[in-house]
Amino acid sequence: AYYPKLLAAGVKIYLYGGAPMAHTKAAVFDGHLVTMGTSNLDGRSLLANYEDNVWIDDVNTAQDLTQRYFNKDLATSQSVTEYHPTGWQAVKSKAYALAGKEL
């Protein structure tokens, strides 16, 4: 869980709480760079798994995606302002802390 570092850097995190989710991920960066596909934004998904994303650098596409999907999903999402791991994530966080490592 990178939530503490992301939150400290000013990243806004929301937990989706709406209808069952699809596997597709979408993101808009800096109001113009859009990615949509099945991969997570991590090394394993981007390099080892057979997943694909489409990347588009276009302000109009970014605005359309934001208005049609992201703003709608925000209505059923919860803003994360602090990170308090629970369940298995709490166990992993404690184990890493004891080992002197970060997640």
C-alpha positions, 0 to 999 in steps of 0.5 A, a space after each residue: 500500500 503506497 497510500 501514505 506516500 501518495 497522500 503526502 505527495 498530494 495525490 487524491 485517492 478514492 475508493 469506488 463504492 458503486 455497482 460491481 466493477 469491470 476489470 478495465 482501468 482508466 486514468 487521466 493525468 494532468 488533464 490531457 494524458 489518458 490511459 484505459 485498459 486492463 493493466 495495473 500501473 505496476 511493473 508486473 502488469 506492464 512487463 510480465 502480464 499479457 494485458 494492454 492499455 491504450 494511451 491517448 494524449 488529447 485534452 478533449 478525450 481527457 475531459 470527456 472521460 472525466 465528465 462521463 465516467 470519473 465524475 459519475 463514479 465520484 458520487 459513489 466513492 469515498 475519499 481517502 485522506 488517511 491510511 489505516 490498513 485493516 485485515 491482511 493489509 494490516 498484518 503485512 504492514 506490521 510485518 514489513 515495519 518489524 523488518 524495517 521495510 516499507 510496502 
